[in-house]
Amino acid sequence: MKVAKIIIKALEPYKKMIHTITSDNGKEFAKFKMIEEKLEGTVLLCRSIFELAKRIK
């Protein structure tokens, strides 16, 4: 929750310019729905490069 509040506070002044935010799917972004609602945008969660590298090996 702490990370989500910091992101919202930092990006609130740019709310009208934000359409998407891309992030890894780490536990610190678990409240991505709250970020989407407050900033009226979409949060895209991607896999980390390390996760993909493990799958290739």
Secondary structure by P-SEA (a helix, b strand, c coil): caaaaaaaaaacccccccccccccccccccaaaaaaaaacbbbbbbbcaaaaaaaac
